[in-house]
Amino acid sequence: MSTPLVSIILPTFHRPDTTKKAIESVISQTYGNWELIVVDDGSKDDTWQSLLSEYPGWKSNLTGFGKNTKSIQLHQIIHRGVSGARNFGVERSFGKWICFLDSDDLWLPEKISKQINYHKDHPEIRISQTNETWIKNGNKVKPLGKHKKKEGDIFQECLELCLITPSSVILGRELWEEAGGFDERLQTCEDYDFWIRITAKGEWVGLLEEELMIRHGGHSDQLSGKYNAMERFRLYSQLKLWNATIPPSSDYTGIDSQKKDLLKTSTLNRIQVLEAGRKKRNKDIHFLNYFREDLETGRKSPENFMGILLNESDWN
C-alpha cells in the first residue's frame, strides 16, 4: 500500500482544552490514512464529557478516499498512568506505523506525510523523530548543545538525556512489539526507559530536521514536576537494562560489550548523583551502595530491592 495505515495514540488526563487542540491538529494532517485512538486515563473532571460532546463534529470533518481512511476512537479507562494509556491504545490499533501525541502538544499539518515519505526513502530505518518548536512557560526555547536532537546510533546520548520526544516519533509496529511497550511500573520517565531499550541494540534513529510539532512545557500538571528526585526513575531503567544484559534472563538483551560498558559507566554516575542529593538531605544511601556493588561485580540487582527507587515515600 502506498499510504500505509498510521495509528496515532493520544493519552489524556484532566486536560479537556489542550486535548481538543491536539485532536484538531491530527484532523488537519495532509496524510490521508490514519486512525486516532484517544485514551482518557480515568479523568475525574469534565475531560471525558467534553470529548464526547465534540466527537460528532470531529467525525463529520473526516474524509476518506478509496482504501485511505481516517477514524477517531474514544476510550475511557481506569487510571493506569501515561504508560498504561499508551499501551492500551496500541493494543487496539492496527497501523503498520505507530505515532504518539501528548495531549499538550500539537502537530503541524505535514508531520505524518513527511515522516512516511522519509521512511519510504529509508526503508531500513524503523523509527524516526522530527525537530520541534519548544514552548516553555510561554516562551520559545531552542534546544542547544547536548539537548539538540541527533540521528543514528544514539544509545550513549540517550543514556544521559531523554533525546527522543514521544510526540515527534513514528515507529514500525514490529519494532514496538520487539521493545515490549512502555513499562507501567514507571510513573514518569517512561519514555526514557523505552528509548534506551530500543537504542541498546543499535537501532538507528532517523531525524527530520524540520520542526513539525509544537511541544509545550513548564505547566503545573507535567509529570516531570510531580515527583521528587527524577533521576531515580532513570536509574531504575538503567538497572533493569543492566539486569537484562546478564544471562540467563527471560528478557535477555544481547547488547555488545561497548554499549554494556557505556551503560555501566552511566549507571554508576547516576548513582553518584543520587547519593550526593540524599547526603545533603541526611537520607539513607546504603541501598545505592548495593546497586554499585552489583554493577562492579557483574551481578543482577534484585527487582524487589530496585522497587525502592519507585516508592515515592522513600524520596520525600
N, C-alpha and C positions, 0 to 999 in steps of 0.2 A: 504493500500500500504506500502511495507517495506521501500521504499525510497520516502517519500513524496516530492512533488514539493516545492522547496525553491525559493522565489522571492528575488532578490538582487537589491537594489535601489542605484544607483550611480549618485549623482548630481555633476555637474562641472560648473565652471565659470572661463574663462581665464586661463585654466591650461591644455594645449594640451599634454605636455610631461608627466606630472605625471599621468594624466588620462589614457594614454595608458598603463603605467606600472600597474596601479590599475586594468584595464581590463584584462591584461595578467595574473595577479595573480588570477583572477577569473577563467579564462580559464584553469589554471593549477590545479584547485581543483580536488581532487580524487573522490569527491562525484559526482554522475552521473545524477542527476535530478534537474536542476536549470534553471531559466530564469533571465537574466541580463537586467535591464532596465536602460539605461544611459540617463540622462536628462541634456542637455546643457541649462543652465539657462540664455539664451539670450546673450551669449558671443559676443563681438564686435571684437575680434581678430580672429586668424585663428583656434580656437579650433574646431569649427563645421566642417570646411572643412577637418581638419586633421583627425577627427574621421571618416568622410565619406570615406576618401581615404584608411583607414586601415580596414574598415568594411568587404570587401570581403575576405581579408586574415584571419581575426578572424573567420568568418563563416566557412571557409574551415578547420579550426582546431578543429571544434566541431564534436563530435561523440555521437551517441545515441544507446542504446540497448533496444529493446522491448518497454516497457512503459516509460523507462527513456529517457529524452530528455535534450538537452542543447540548449539554444537560446539566442540571443542578439538582443535587440531593441534599436534603437537610436531615441531620440526625442529632438527637439529644441522648447523652449517655450519663450514667452515674459518674461523678467526678473521679477521674483517673490521672489527671495531670497531662501536660502537653505531650509527653511521650505516648501515653496510652491513647490519647485522642488521635494522634497521628497514626499510630499503629492500627487503630480501629478503622480509620479512613482508608488506609492502604488495603486492608483485608477486604474491603468492599469495592475495590476498584478493579479495572480491567485493562488499563492502558499499558502499552509497551514501554512508555516513558512515564516517570513519576516526578511531579513537582510539589513543593511545599510553599505555602504562603501564610505568613503570620498575620494575625488579624489587625495589626497596627502598621502593616506595610502595604505598598502599592506597586503594581506593575505598570510599566509603560506599554502601549498597545502592541508593539512588535516583539515583546520579550520572548514568547514561546516560538514564534516564527523564526527568529534569528538563531535561537538555540537548536531547533530542529534542523535548520539548514547547516549549522556548524557540524552537527553530528553526521549529516549526510556526507559532508566533505571529509570528515574524520571518523569513519565507521569503527575504527579500532578503539576510540575513546568512549567510555561508558558513563562518564559523569563530567559535567561542566557547570561553571557558575559565571555570572556576569559581574561587572563592576556596578556600583550603586551610588546614588545620591544619598548621603547620610545626613539626616536632620536630627540634631541633638539639642534638646531644650529650645527648640525653635530656630536654631542657628545651623547653617550648612557647615559641615565638617568634612575636610578632605583627608582620608587616611594616608599617612606618610610613613616612610621608613619601614619598620618591622610590621606595621599594620597594613601595608599595601598588599593587595592580593597578588598571588603568584600562580603560575601554572606548572604542571609537570609532576614529578615525584616530590611531593611537599611534606612527607611524613615528619621530617625534622622540624620544619616550621610549625606544623600542626601540633606538635608536642608542646610547644611553648605558648601558643596563642590559638584561639579559635579563628582560623583564617578563612573559613567557608561559611557563608551566610545561608541559612536554610531557604529563605525566600528567593534567593538568586539561583538555586540549584535545579538542574534536571538530571535525573539518573535513570539508567535502564533497570527494568524490573528484575532482570537476572542478577544484577549487582545488589539490589535491595535484598533479594532472597539469600544471597550468599552472606551478606553482612548480618542479617537476622533482625533488622528493625531497631527501634530505639529502646534503650534499657529503661523500663518503667520503674526501677528502683531509684532512679535519679530524679530528684525534684527540680534540678536545674543542671546546666552544663551537659544536658543530654545530647546536644549537637556535637560538642567537643568529643564526647565518648564515641559517637557514631563515626565521626570523621577520622579519628585515629585508628579505629578498627578497619576502615576502608583503605586508608593510605598505608597501613602497616605492611601490606603485601606488595607495595609498589604500584598501586593503582594510579594511573596518570589522570590528573585533574585538569580538564581544559578550562580556559578562561576567555571570555569575550570581553574585550577592553571597554566596550561601550557601556555606559551607565543605563541599565534597562529596568531598574527598580528603584523605589524610594523607600529608604529604611528610616524608621523613626526610633529615637532612643531618648533616655533621660526622664521618662514619665514615671510616676509613682508606682504603677502596678506592674512594672517589669520584674521578671523573676530574678534578674541579676541583682536587684536591690532588696530582695526579700529575705535572703539568707546570710548568715554570718560566715566568714572565712570561706569564700567561694573556692579557694584553692583545694580544699579538702575533697570536693567533688571530682576535680580533675585528678587528684592523687588516687582516688578510688578507681577511676577509669584506667589510670596507668598501671596500678597494681593488678587489676583484673586482666589487662592485656598481658602483663608480665606473667601471670599465672598461666595464661593460655599458650605461652611460648615454651612451657616446660612439660614434656610428655612424661607419662601418659596423661592425656586430658581429653575429656569428651568434646571440648571446644578448642582443641589444639590448633594454634595458629603458627604455621611454619614460616616465620619471617627470617630473613637472612641475618647473619651474625652482626653485620654492621648496624642494621636497624635495631637489633636487640641491645647492642651497646649504647646506641643513642637513647633508647627507652630507659635503660638502667641509669644513665647519667642524668637525664631529665628528671626521672622519678626521685633520685637522691637529692637533687637540687630543690625539688618541690617539698620534700620532707624537711629540708633545712629551713625553707621559708616558713612553713607552718610551725616548726619548733620555735623560731625566733618570735613569732607572734604570740604563741602560748606562754613563752617565758615572760614576756612583757606583762601579761595578764595573770601571772602566777598560776598558770594551769598545768596540769599533769602532761608530761611529754614522754613517759616511758613507753607507751604503746607505739609511738613513732620510731623509737629505737628498735623495736621488734621488726617493724617494716624494713628498716635499714639493714638489719641483720639478714633478713630473708633475701634481699637483693644481693648482698655481698657474698652470701653462701650459695646462691643459686637455687633456693628452695621457694616453694609457693607460700604465699600469705594466706592464712585461713580465712575463708569467706565470712564466718561469723565474727571474727575479730575485725575485719575490714568494715563491718557494719557500724563501728564507732564513728567512722567518717561521715555516715549519713544521718546520724542521730542528732537532731538539732539541739536537744537539751545538753549535749556534751560540748556545745560550742557557744553557749550564751555567755 
